[in-house]
Amino acid sequence: MSIGDPRFFARSGPYPLATVAKAAGGTAPEADLLLTGVAPLQAARPDEVSFLDNRRYAAALEVTSAGAVIVHPDMIARVPSGVVPIVTRNPYEGWARVAGLFHPKAPDAPGIHPTAFVDERALIDPSAGIGQFALVEAGAEVGARCRIGPYAAIGEGVVIGPDCRVGAHASLSHAIVGARVYVYPGARIGQEGFSFAHTEDGFLSVPQLGRVVLGDDVEVGANTTIDRGSTGDTVIGAGSRLDNLVQIGHNVCLGRCCVIVAQVGIAGSTVLGDFVQVGGQAAIAGHIRIGQGARIGAQAGVMSDVPAGAALVGSPAQPRQQFFRQVAVLKRMTRRGL
């Protein structure tokens, strides 16, 4: 079955094999082949292109009916006769580019919708588009070719760089946003952090006087929340990707190209180095440092500093090898009835 329902996704093509191979960043033998779209290995037709990135699906490659397949050089021998290999050392990247070739982004529609409310003191680039019932408050700046979705709210003084997307019902306040940032629907950026003092009469909220700074090429998933800083800024480094339903506390600083998977919570003032990966539902305590390139497993509980390059799992989190040695010992003890 072909992918990319035309009711939801723009389509282009067909394209000759040479054009598709160039888009994939790969090479292919000369063949008189016209390709009409992309599809998974199991369902691809002779006029469609597919890919293999995970060797576990090599059996599906061997019986595919696709016209062409994007593969690593090591897998050429397993491509069936009659299927053209498009060879690249990065098949998944090639697939992403080819899928984008056949399904380009919908054309931009600049302008301010009649139902939107844009304060006269806001600065909106003429090439930007403001959707239905969106709100842009005084002093906000929306850069070139940005798209603000329906019912989104852009607070006073917020600065949004060029080529950004803000999804429906998202809200931004106290934020400085770089270029090519994508904020998915329902995200909340710049609200007050969870900070209060204990008094004899109860709790006293502490003013949150910082901002949220999103670097270039950041993605913030649907219904994710990023608190603004209390005294400094909350910073999300360039190229980082936050999944849906992530909570980032005040003063947290993420380095470049971090990956934070769904339902992760990071408490205030914690610092993550560049290229840190955090698995789903992990919890990270406040005021600690996670070193560059560290990997935190799903549902891990991190309560102290993590060295660069470490791989931790479990709660409390510990080195991966140590954790699985403990699991193995417990299993042996269970089998012996201890």
Secondary structure, DSSP 4 states (H G I P E B T S, - for coil): ---S-TTTS-----EEHHHHHHHHT-B------EE-EE--TTT--TTEEEE---GGGHHHHHT---SEEEE-GGGGGGSPTTPEEEE-S-HHHHHHHHHHHHSPPPPP--EE-TT-EE-TTSEE-TT-EE-TT-EE-TT-EE-TT-EE-TT-EE-TT-EE-TT-EE-TT-EE-SEEE-SS-EE-TT-EESPPPS-EEEETTEEEEPP----EEE-TT-EE-TT-EEPPPSSS-EEE-TT-EE-TT-EE-TT-EE-TT-EE-TT-EE-TT-EE-TT-EE-TT-EE-SS-EE-TT-EE-TT-EE-S-B-TT-EEETTTTEEHHHHHHHHHHHHHHHHTT-
